[in-house]
């Protein structure tokens, strides 16, 4: 098993935030306000909402749907593989 993730956690690469009811309500509100043609899973919307609430200006992902939705969450979507 790879030890990269535990090392990344220990070094602070990952930021963990609790999931609480108010956050989930904001996720639901953003999903309700999204354009009908936007494909976005609830978990992805939770990541985008949390990233925005943490004050981050951008989100890194290889998920094309999250990249397409990032601007709707006030974020810049960046990817190492999708150009």
N, C-alpha and C positions, 0 to 999 in steps of 0.2 A: 504494500500500500504506500502511496506517495506521502511524503512528509512535507510537501510544499505548503499545503493549506495550513497545517498547524504552525509552521514557521511564519507564514504570512500573517496569521492571527496574532502571534506573539510579537511580531515587528510592527503591528499597527496598520498594515496595508488595508485591512477590512475595518469598516465602521459598522458596529452593530447598534441597532436601536430597537426598543421594545415595540411590539405591535399592540396597540390599545384601541379601544372602541372608537374614540374620536378620530384617530387616523383612518380606521376602516370606513367610517362615515364619509370622510373626505375623499377616499378612494372611490366609494360608491357615487358620490356627487360628480366627480370627474368623469367616471364612466358614463353616467347618465347624460352628461353634457357633451360627450364625444360625438363626432359625426357618425351617422349610421354606417357609412362605408368603411370606417376605421376598424380594422381587426386588432383587438387587443385583449389578451387574457387578463383575468383579474389579478393574478400574481404579478404580471408585468406592470399593470397599473399601480399595484402596491409598491413595486420597486421605484417607479418613476415618481410617484407621490412622495415617498420617503426621501428620495434623493433631493427633490426640490425643497422639502421641509427642513432638511439638514443644511440648506443654504448652498448646496453645490451648484455650480453653474452648468455642469455637463455630466453626462452619463456615458460610460463605456460599455458597449455590448456588441455582440455579433448577431443579435436578434433583429432581423429586418423590420419586424412589426414595432418593436420598441423604438428603433431608430426613426421610423416614420412618425411615431406619436410623440417623440421627445419634445418637439416645439410646442405642442398643445399643453405640455406640462411646464412650459417656461424653461426648458433645458436645451442644451446643444447635445445632440446625439453623435457620438464618435465611435468608430470601429477600426480595429486593426486590419480587418479583412474586407469589409464592405466599403468600397470607394465610390 
